[in-house]
Each structure stands twice: as structure tokens, then as C-alpha cells.
Amino acid sequence: MQSSCFHLPNPSMKSEGEEPLTKKKRVSGQHDTSAPEKTPNLSDQKEACLSVAQNEEKRSSKKGTIKRHWEYFCQHSRTMKIVERKETDQSSTESEAKFDFTVMSYNILSQNLLEDNSHLYRHCRQRLLIWTYRFPNILQEIKQLDADVLCLQEVQEDHYRTEIKSSLESLGYHCEYKMRTGRKPDGCAICFKTSKFSLISSNPVEFFRHDIPLLDRDNVGLVLLLQPRFHCKSNAAICIANTHLLYNPRRGDIKLTQLAILLAEIASVAPQKDGTFCPIIICGDFNSVPGSPLYRFIKEGKLNYEGLAIGKVSGQEEFPRGQRILSIPIWPQKLGISQNCVYEIKQQQKEENAGEKLEAGELDNAQEIVIASEKVSSKLQHHFKLSSVYSHYFPETGIPEVTTCHSRSAVTVDYIFYSAANDDAAAAQPGAEDSCRGGLKLLGRLALLTEKDLWTVNGLPNENNSSDHLPLLAEFRLSER
């Protein structure tokens, strides 16, 4: 696994357009009041366990480049290089007992959306923004990072059909794609190495509902159930989900409902025979910042939204314009999803399996009671124990990590969440429900950068990095109880 390099521009070369406002504010040393409060989700002890390999890589970086180094945790030998791991015999007994794999989440910036939002890229030279320049760079990044699973957002349908799919297939990937509804030209893709996984099921998710005014947006998701090819248990499975939630900072109600639909689909795909869930990874562009109510709901598994302003759900704006309070419930009954973020038929079956024996008439009445109680409840819940791969702040300085950087903004909106194994030091939130079978251990991650780092290479996109987002990359180990 090679490091991803950011080449510094020639100091004598003037950038086109005005210096972006976000660059002026941050680099000049002014305090950024829009940054979320520092609440790192990794303990100091765990951060101290980061391999010294990252410091060695920093020292070896060539002058004039910024390198994204790998951060390895204590459980992962710093001598265990990814390239070496991939060259081992995966069919050996040891490999079967320790199934390691990498997952990337990457918003590759749809060309149509780039052109429709050209004001975000005033800092870029025009030649860097054309697709024929951008795609080779994006493909090179994917080749270089060589993830076993790719979760891509803003994949433009015509480009996917004519070159993205075939290019990835030539690299050994099988590709699944879900285009946005409403004739929107892009969508989400999940691609996996056929040498590592086989496909059990592919489940596209549409958030648009023609009969529900709240759900009038065309965002989508995709949920795959994959089987590892080399694992000691032949029935082992991993659930991979990918989504791109609505951008609009003033519509937190739509964002939460879209998320609930995705979680309900995962809950229907991931159950094991023993009633627990298989390991789960959720990737995507959530258009929400760390510490926001939506982010906390994903990580903590619960959210009391009573009195919460609709514009504060995602935390994207320092002074939210959407001051309307979220309605209770957020979405109507006919959506068919409970406040526990499961399809209501599944909720009913769960109650029956728990021993609730009711006559047919009593069952109808009980359902009405459940629905009535949910109508007055302001509490959302899901049953996954999820951790974030990234801590969102650099532990030494408290400076925020950045996953997207353009003329208007430099923040974290992209995430990889995963169901942590009980012995994962990276891990688990106190009180989270232990509902997953086995789980995933985070072995390492490709470090993110600060906004200041990115403006030394003229932000994103730039000459070598052709999206306005950075790829996120993590290595996991599948474990069993």
C-alpha cells in the first residue's frame, strides 16, 4: 500500500480567482466558531497506541509533498504492511482465522454537479475541472489505494456505463450501482474485489416516496450482503451500506427520515439465524458534521428530537436558517418504518417471536396502540453498535480533520461507521446495544488532513486530486465470538 501524495504547487504560480473566504479565515489564524466542539471519540490511551510508523513516514516524506500516512493501532503490527498482507496465501489456516480487508468511501464529484455548482470551484484552474482530466486521476487514486471494497458517491450514470464500471472490472471489482431517482444523473456504487468476496444480495434503496410530501428528494442508498471467500466459517457475512444524504442544511427532517429508511433496510438484510446482526459497515456522504444530532444518533443509537430545530440536525450551519421545530413524529405512519428504524412488519414479527401471543383481533388493536404511542414519541432508536473509523480531530492539536474542501467550505461530512467487535480498542460507545455477532476490529486508517494542509495544494480539486472530497480508507479484521 503506497501513500497518497499531494504535490505542492509552484510558489510562483498564481491561482485563479479570489482566495476563498474559508481559506482567508482559517489560514489567517482567526478563530473558526463554526467548528464543532472538540469531542474526540477515541480515548487518549488508544491514540497513544498509534504506530510510530506514521512519524517515520512523515520524516521520509519528500519536500514539496504532503503525504497521507497510515495510522495503525496497537492490535496491528506496524511491520505488517498491506502489500505484504495481500501477497500471503489467503487460503491458509491462519488467514482463514483472521480475515482482513480494506474499505474505501469516496465521493468522486459528479461532472454534472461540478458544472451546476461552478461557484464552489473558483479557486481551480479550468483545465483541472474537465472530466477527461479528472477521471484518470480518480482511477489512479483507486488503483493506488487498492481497497477490497469501494463505496462511491456521485457516480455519474453515463460515465459509469461508458468507463467507470469497465475500468473497475479490469481491476478485479464486481460493481453494483443505484442511480438517483427523478432523472438525476448520478448515484451510489459499491464495488468489491471478487478475489475477496462473493455477493449474497444487492438491495437498492430509494428515499423518494410519491405519496409522502416529506420524501420528495431523489437521494438513494445501496446495501450489499457479502460473503468472505476465505473464512473459517462458511456462512460468515458482512453487510456494506453506502449512501449520499440530502445536502440542504435546512431540511434535517428529510435527512433523518432518509437515514431511518437506510437503517431499516440494513436491519432487514443483516439479521443472522440467532437473531443478532452480522458485522455492518456504513459508508457515505452524510452532509452532517461531527457532533451534530444526526451524527450522534448514528453513533449512540438514540436521539430525543423534542424541541430540536430543523436546521440544527446536521450542524452544517453556524447560524441555522431553518428554525422550525421537528414535528412529532418526523415521518408519517404510512412510511411503514417504526421509531426503532425497522420496517413495521419486522417489528411485529420481533414482538411475536419474543412470545407475544395475541388473538387476531387483539393483534390489530395492539398495532394501533403501538402506532399511537409512536405518534407521541420524540425518541428515535436503532439497534446497531456503531463506531466511527475517524476521530475527526487531531489528538495533538484538536484541529478538525477535513474530508471536503472547496471555495465555500472545509469540513467533515464523509464517514465510515462500523459495528465494533467487543475487543476493539477503537471502539464502542458505553451502553450501546451488543446486537452484532462477532464484529469488526479496526486495524488502521488512512489519515485525513487539516484545511490548512489542503490549501497548501490549492484546496480540492487540484492538479493531482480530482474530487472535492478526500477518499476515506480503513482496514478491518473480521472476528468471531
Beta strands, then each sheet from edge to edge (+ up, - down):
strand 1: 4-7
strand 2: 65-68
strand 3: 70-72
strand 4: 99-107
strand 5: 149-156
strand 6: 173-179
strand 7: 186-193
strand 8: 197-206
strand 9: 220-228
strand 10: 238-244
strand 11: 280-285
strand 12: 302-304
strand 13: 379-381
strand 14: 386-388
strand 15: 404-405
strand 16: 410-411
strand 17: 414-419
strand 18: 439-446
strand 19: 472-479
sheet 1: 1+ 2-
sheet 2: 3+ 18- 19+ 4- 5- 7+ 6-
sheet 3: 8+ 9- 10+ 11+ 17- 14+
sheet 4: 12+ 13-
sheet 5: 15+ 16-
end
